[in-house]
């Protein structure tokens, strides 16, 4: 593994660790919210606070799901580093600019191919 791939791998692993920590925290928050609403005898449909609980549950679920997708994207990026294809566009086989990879480390396409998708 060359130096660029090694540094990309290290950066991706750091990002994955952060996202994993965030996903675990969101799972805990969601469990706590479910437990709190379960132990309450509030009725989401008829309680004035019910819509707030439902909204909070939906928001937490959406953020958790987005974090899990990010983890999956980072896993694919790590596989690409190991395969030696990190930074190579999956569509045109051109190089993905370093600026794009800095902004979106899990990018699988160059800017041109991404804009045509």
N, C-alpha and C positions, 0 to 999 in steps of 0.2 A: 504494500500500500504506500503510495507516494505521500509526500508531506501535505499537499493540498487535500487529498482524500482523508488523511489522518486528522487534519484540523476541522474539516467538514464533519467528520464522524463525531469528533469531540463536541462540536457545537450542537449537532443534532441530538446527541445523547443528553446534553444539558437541557435543551428545549423539551425533550421527551420526559425527563425527570420532573421538570416544572409542570408540564401538562398532566403527568401522572399524579402529582401531589394535588393539583387543582381538581382533577377528576375525583380523587378520593375524598377531598373536602366537600365537594358538591354532593357526592353520594351520601356523606354523613349529614349534610344539611337537609337533603331531601328525606332521608330516613327520620330525622328529628321532626320535620314538618309533618310527615305522615303520622308519626307517633302523637304529636301534639294535637292534630286534628282528630285522631282516632279516640284519644282520651277525653276529648271535649264532646259534649252532646249537641254541638252546633250543627245545624242543618244548612249546608251550603246554599241551597235554593231559597230558603226562607230567612236565614240569618243575615242581617245587614253586613256582617263581616265575612260571610260566606264567599262572596265573589272575590274578596281580597285574598282569601286563602286559596281559592281555585286559581286565581291569577298568579299568585306567588308560586304555587306548585307547577303551573305551566311554564313560568319563566325559568325556574330552577331546572326543570326537566330539559328545556330547550338549551340552556347553557351547558348542562352536563352532556347532552348528546353532541353538541358542537365540540366540546372538549374531547370526547371519545373519538370523533371523526378526526380531530387534529392528531391525536395519538396514532391512529391508523395511518394517516398521511406521513407522519414522522417515521413510522416503522417501514413504510415503502421507501422513503428517502434513504433510510439506513441500508436497506437491501440494495438499493441502487449504488450506494457508496461501495458496498462489499463486492458488487458485480462489476464495478468500474464504469458504470453508466451515469453516475450522478453528475448533473450539470449538462447532460445531453438531452435535447428535446426528443420526446417520445414520438412526435409526429414527423418532423423534418430531419431529425438526426443532427441538427445544428447545435452549436453551443448556446446554452442558456447564459445570458449575461450575468456577471458577478453581482451587479446591482440588484437584479431580480432575485437572485438566490439570497442576497442579504435581506431583502424585504420579505421574501417568501421562501424560506429554506426548503420547503417541501415541494417547490415548483417542479412540475414534470414536463412543462412545455415552455418554449421561448415566448416572448411577448407577442410576436407576429402570429404564431399558431394559437395562442390563448385568445387573441382578439378575434380570430376567425371561428372560434368554437361556438 
